[in-house]
Amino acid sequence: MSETTPARPVAVVTGASGGIGEASARRLAAEGYEVVLGARRVERLEAIAADIGGRAIALDVTDDASVDAFAAQVPVLSVLVNNAGGALGADAVLDADLDGWRTMYETNVLGTVRVTKALIGALEVSGSGTIINIGSIAGFEIYPGGAGYIAAKHGVWTTSRTLRLELLGRPIRVTEIQPGMVETDFARVRFDGDEEKAKAVYQGMTPLVADDVADLVAFVATRPEHVNLDSIVVRPRDQATGRDVHRSA
């Protein structure tokens, strides 16, 4: 083993200070990875990293300098989980908050591209790299009041599929996981901290939880290196589409 080769395979998780990102970091650590956690909430990030024996590095995926500084500390990488993203608001198209739309695109799409570009060399150096993009069923389905988020996640979907083609022949796999309804801080953030609106999203049904998605992240990462799971769509049993949800009375 060379001086630059890590003792354990390294995994990077963005948006790792909560929700699916935190759950994925914990699950990958349990699988034996040295996990590098990136997010803006550094205090929370450091607490999680200390708990799982990982490394916490401040990361803003919308900022070139932040991403470059982060990537400089990860010379060899086996798994990249592009999880940073999220939704803001539920505006109709004609009432669109363009600043919110711009933020969603910057975080979900350009953030994924920015981090992937910065770490592609480290993934290739490992000899067998895996990129896991956390998308959404919103990437290929539509519903009223979600156009800004839908457009952003469609961007993640098309970027993931294009990247899969462009990396063909190189030792790097590309998977997109596309969850339906997952109960995390997602709805709370989307509705600007409005607890009642956030709770109403999951009222009368049983949503997925972050650990359900993290299980899939670990499954993808631990497949034999010749196996590429191009995409995984996962929803709660109570949800058939972005609009069709069974709710008990």
C-alpha positions as CSV (number, residue, x, y, z in Angstrom):
1,M,0.0,0.0,0.0
2,S,1.4,3.4,-1.0
3,E,1.5,6.4,1.4
4,T,-1.3,8.0,-0.5
5,T,-3.6,4.9,-0.5
6,P,-6.1,5.1,2.4
7,A,-6.4,2.1,4.7
8,R,-10.1,2.0,4.1
9,P,-12.1,2.9,0.9
10,V,-13.2,6.6,1.1
11,A,-16.7,7.8,0.5
12,V,-17.8,11.4,0.2
13,V,-21.4,12.4,1.1
14,T,-22.6,15.9,0.4
15,G,-25.5,17.5,2.3
16,A,-24.5,15.1,5.1
17,S,-25.6,17.2,8.1
18,G,-29.1,15.7,8.2
19,G,-31.7,13.6,6.4
20,I,-30.7,11.2,3.6
21,G,-27.1,12.6,3.7
22,E,-26.6,11.8,7.4
23,A,-28.2,8.4,7.1
24,S,-26.1,7.6,4.1
25,A,-22.9,8.6,5.9
26,R,-23.7,6.5,8.9
27,R,-24.7,3.5,6.7
28,L,-21.5,3.7,4.6
29,A,-19.4,4.0,7.7
30,A,-21.0,0.8,9.0
31,E,-20.0,-0.9,5.7
32,G,-16.3,0.0,6.4
33,Y,-15.9,3.2,4.5
34,E,-13.9,6.2,5.7
35,V,-16.6,8.8,5.2
36,V,-15.9,12.4,4.4
37,L,-19.0,14.5,5.2
38,G,-19.6,17.8,3.5
39,A,-22.3,20.4,4.3
40,R,-22.7,24.0,5.4
41,R,-23.8,23.2,9.0
42,V,-20.3,22.5,10.2
43,E,-21.1,22.1,13.9
44,R,-23.8,19.4,13.2
45,L,-21.4,17.8,10.6
46,E,-18.6,17.5,13.1
47,A,-20.9,15.8,15.6
48,I,-21.9,13.2,13.1
49,A,-18.4,12.7,11.9
50,A,-17.1,12.2,15.5
51,D,-19.9,9.6,16.0
52,I,-19.0,7.5,13.0
53,G,-15.2,8.0,12.8
54,G,-15.4,10.2,9.7
55,R,-14.1,13.6,8.6
56,A,-16.2,16.7,8.5
57,I,-15.3,19.4,5.9
58,A,-17.3,22.6,5.3
59,L,-18.8,22.5,1.9
60,D,-21.1,24.8,-0.1
61,V,-21.8,23.1,-3.4
62,T,-22.9,26.4,-5.0
63,D,-19.4,27.9,-4.4
64,D,-16.4,27.0,-6.7
65,A,-13.8,27.9,-4.1
66,S,-15.5,25.8,-1.4
67,V,-15.8,22.8,-3.7
68,D,-12.2,23.1,-4.8
69,A,-10.9,23.4,-1.2
70,F,-13.0,20.3,-0.2
71,A,-11.8,18.2,-3.2
72,A,-8.2,19.1,-2.4
73,Q,-8.5,17.1,0.8
74,V,-9.8,14.0,-0.9
75,P,-7.0,12.7,-3.3
76,V,-8.5,9.1,-3.6
77,L,-12.2,8.3,-3.6
78,S,-14.3,5.2,-4.0
79,V,-17.8,6.5,-3.6
80,L,-19.3,9.9,-4.2
81,V,-22.9,10.5,-3.0
82,N,-24.2,13.8,-4.4
83,N,-27.0,14.4,-2.0
84,A,-27.0,18.2,-1.5
85,G,-30.2,19.7,-2.9
86,G,-33.8,20.2,-1.9
87,A,-37.0,22.2,-2.7
88,L,-38.1,25.7,-2.0
89,G,-41.7,26.6,-2.1
90,A,-44.6,25.2,-4.0
91,D,-45.4,28.1,-6.4
92,A,-47.4,27.8,-9.5
93,V,-45.4,28.6,-12.6
94,L,-47.1,32.0,-13.0
95,D,-46.3,32.9,-9.4
96,A,-42.7,31.6,-9.5
97,D,-40.2,33.0,-7.1
98,L,-37.3,33.1,-9.5
99,D,-34.8,33.5,-6.8
100,G,-36.0,30.2,-5.3
101,W,-36.0,28.5,-8.7
102,R,-32.4,29.8,-9.2
103,T,-31.3,28.4,-5.8
104,M,-32.8,25.0,-6.5
105,Y,-31.1,24.8,-9.8
106,E,-27.8,26.0,-8.4
107,T,-27.9,23.4,-5.5
108,N,-29.5,20.4,-7.2
109,V,-28.0,20.6,-10.7
110,L,-24.9,22.8,-10.7
111,G,-23.9,21.6,-7.3
112,T,-23.9,18.0,-8.5
113,V,-21.9,18.9,-11.6
114,R,-19.5,21.1,-9.7
115,V,-18.7,18.4,-7.0
116,T,-18.5,15.6,-9.6
117,K,-16.1,17.6,-11.8
118,A,-13.9,18.4,-8.8
119,L,-13.7,14.8,-7.6
120,I,-13.7,12.8,-10.9
121,G,-9.9,12.5,-10.8
122,A,-9.9,11.1,-7.3
123,L,-12.6,8.6,-8.3
124,E,-10.6,7.4,-11.3
125,V,-7.4,7.1,-9.2
126,S,-9.2,4.6,-6.9
127,G,-9.5,2.2,-9.9
128,S,-13.2,1.6,-9.2
129,G,-15.3,4.6,-8.4
130,T,-19.0,5.0,-7.9
131,I,-21.1,8.1,-8.3
132,I,-24.5,8.0,-6.6
133,N,-26.8,11.0,-7.4
134,I,-29.8,11.4,-5.1
135,G,-32.5,12.5,-7.5
136,S,-36.3,12.3,-7.1
137,I,-39.4,10.9,-8.8
138,A,-39.9,14.6,-9.6
139,G,-37.2,14.1,-12.2
140,F,-39.5,12.3,-14.4
141,E,-43.0,13.1,-13.1
142,I,-44.9,16.4,-12.7
143,Y,-47.4,17.8,-10.3
144,P,-49.0,21.3,-9.8
145,G,-47.0,23.6,-7.6
146,G,-43.7,21.8,-8.1
147,A,-42.4,23.1,-11.4
148,G,-39.2,24.7,-10.0
149,Y,-38.2,21.6,-8.1
150,I,-39.3,19.3,-10.9
151,A,-37.1,21.3,-13.4
152,A,-34.1,21.0,-11.1
153,K,-34.5,17.3,-10.5
154,H,-35.1,16.7,-14.2
155,G,-31.7,18.3,-14.6
156,V,-30.2,15.8,-12.2
157,W,-31.9,13.0,-14.1
158,T,-30.6,14.1,-17.5
159,T,-27.1,14.9,-16.1
160,S,-26.9,11.4,-14.5
161,R,-27.9,9.6,-17.7
162,T,-25.6,11.7,-19.8
163,L,-22.7,11.2,-17.4
164,R,-23.3,7.4,-17.6
165,L,-22.7,7.6,-21.3
166,E,-19.7,9.9,-21.2
167,L,-17.9,7.8,-18.6
168,L,-18.4,4.5,-20.5
169,G,-15.1,2.7,-20.7
170,R,-13.7,4.4,-17.5
171,P,-13.7,2.6,-14.2
172,I,-16.5,4.7,-12.7
173,R,-20.1,3.7,-12.2
174,V,-23.1,6.1,-12.2
175,T,-26.3,5.5,-10.4
176,E,-29.3,7.8,-9.7
177,I,-31.6,6.9,-6.8
178,Q,-35.0,8.5,-7.3
179,P,-37.1,8.5,-4.1
180,G,-40.7,9.4,-3.6
181,M,-41.9,10.7,-0.3
182,V,-39.3,10.6,2.4
183,E,-40.0,12.1,5.8
184,T,-37.0,14.3,6.7
185,D,-36.6,18.1,7.0
186,F,-37.4,18.2,3.2
187,A,-41.0,19.5,3.6
188,R,-40.1,21.8,6.5
189,V,-37.4,23.5,4.4
190,R,-39.7,23.6,1.4
191,F,-42.3,25.5,3.4
192,D,-39.9,27.8,5.2
193,G,-40.2,26.1,8.6
194,D,-44.0,25.9,8.6
195,E,-44.6,22.8,10.7
196,E,-48.3,22.5,9.9
197,K,-47.7,22.4,6.1
198,A,-44.8,20.0,6.6
199,K,-46.8,17.6,8.6
200,A,-49.7,17.7,6.2
201,V,-47.5,16.3,3.4
202,Y,-47.3,13.0,5.2
203,Q,-50.6,13.0,6.9
204,G,-52.6,9.7,6.8
205,M,-49.8,7.8,5.0
206,T,-46.6,6.0,5.8
207,P,-43.7,7.7,4.0
208,L,-40.2,6.4,3.5
209,V,-37.5,7.4,6.0
210,A,-33.9,8.5,5.4
211,D,-32.6,5.0,6.4
212,D,-34.6,3.4,3.6
213,V,-32.7,5.4,1.0
214,A,-29.4,5.0,2.8
215,D,-29.9,1.2,2.6
216,L,-30.0,1.6,-1.2
217,V,-26.9,3.8,-1.2
218,A,-25.0,1.1,0.6
219,F,-26.4,-1.6,-1.7
220,V,-25.3,0.3,-4.8
221,A,-21.8,1.0,-3.3
222,T,-21.2,-2.7,-2.4
223,R,-22.2,-4.4,-5.6
224,P,-19.4,-6.1,-7.5
225,E,-17.5,-3.5,-9.5
226,H,-18.7,-4.8,-12.9
227,V,-22.4,-4.2,-11.8
228,N,-23.9,-0.7,-12.6
229,L,-27.4,0.0,-11.3
230,D,-28.3,2.8,-13.6
231,S,-31.3,4.0,-11.7
232,I,-33.4,3.0,-8.7
233,V,-36.9,4.3,-8.2
234,V,-38.2,3.8,-4.6
235,R,-41.5,5.0,-3.1
236,P,-43.6,4.2,-0.1
237,R,-46.3,1.6,-0.6
238,D,-48.8,4.3,-0.1
239,Q,-47.6,6.3,-3.0
240,A,-48.0,5.3,-6.7
241,T,-47.0,8.6,-8.4
242,G,-46.2,12.1,-7.4
243,R,-49.9,12.9,-7.2
244,D,-51.5,9.5,-6.3
245,V,-51.1,8.9,-2.6
246,H,-53.3,6.7,-0.4
247,R,-54.2,8.3,2.9
248,S,-56.2,6.8,5.7
249,A,-59.3,8.7,6.9
